[in-house]
Amino acid sequence: MLGELDYRAHDILRAFAGLLLGDAANLDILDLGCGTGLCGASFKDLAGQLDGVDLSPRMIEKSRSRGIYDALLVSDIEMLLDGDGPDYDLLIAADTLVYLGALAPIFSVAVRRLRPGGFFLFTLERKDGEGYELGEKRRYRHSEAYVRVEASRTGLEPMGLMHCSPRMEAHRPVEGLAVALQLP
């Protein structure tokens, strides 16, 4: 994934976090869609507690083998966030929300688990204009306008939207967004 796809969503989010969080440390962090643990490894230096969640038991086992997470769960991210559990200073989702069309449900449950002042950092594939659409690779693309509207409806404040390329596809950069939302 790192080589062929030139995957770098985790590095983009970590750089974005550095700009927003400065010298922050000992944060309680939840990695949504943690996969093999690339994003978690990038954020470990900021974490007091680093938890991960993924739908795939195989991905959780790969993450577990890294030895960087304090807790790992197999679960749907919306169901996990909507249930009882710890609150977090930082939610991260590298290349995860591209599998969701409507973002309001994930934003609504993220608000439930973020501490005041907490951040939700994630990458998306970018769409021009308004709304969102399902692409030919079965991944959703979201517009900046759509993200801003849905975030404000759920009480999250956009702190930054940055154009980026989280990976390559067919030897071409994927047009993406890195997004930072904050719970006031």
Steps between C-alpha positions, in 0.01 A plus 500: 500500500779740586694419184254434219233745615745750650260506793560799727168590666649418841797732443276779373279479809802491731645813339159669525482405869842653555375831362185497714619339822857625529672336797195306617575172672323237707186528289231235505476400133264271312606376155181434301549233235849432633576234238860382534590777744685743272311801634531386859876467459516856368307634802652287776732783612195716585312230687447436865238244395481370142200286408403359161187365338444321170227283346749234396637252755798441268586869502470510879748209519745689277460807720545290812829361364642856494468521879411870499130502594375489858163356392372360170139419415323335209196721444314732269638849574158668521367236738810525717486879522127491571542258790641544846873534536782741564516854368791607280708808431561393142318281248692409185374330183752457220332385179200364694215745439528443124281195564220717641273715288307717745737637764239639741462167686874464569530868595205466740650205685850650495360794697385256768852365557715811452598705802440876474784644295565158344579448133374265231762465223429301185567468130245487220500477124408843364201589283456835331174687549245388759405181681660161463505220243600138469799458271570218259729329754212484753650774714318824575621846407387797713501871427647759734163675514328178606753434777465853635118490505476157662767582758325820607164319523646259753687758708848443359703799390717472188854598599663408173436338163811433296524365146728197493559170325468213749606235248549415134258309283591376152824700531309826555461696823157472662356844569423515868435709805650495845242633744528626856179550697490612861238468769486846663 
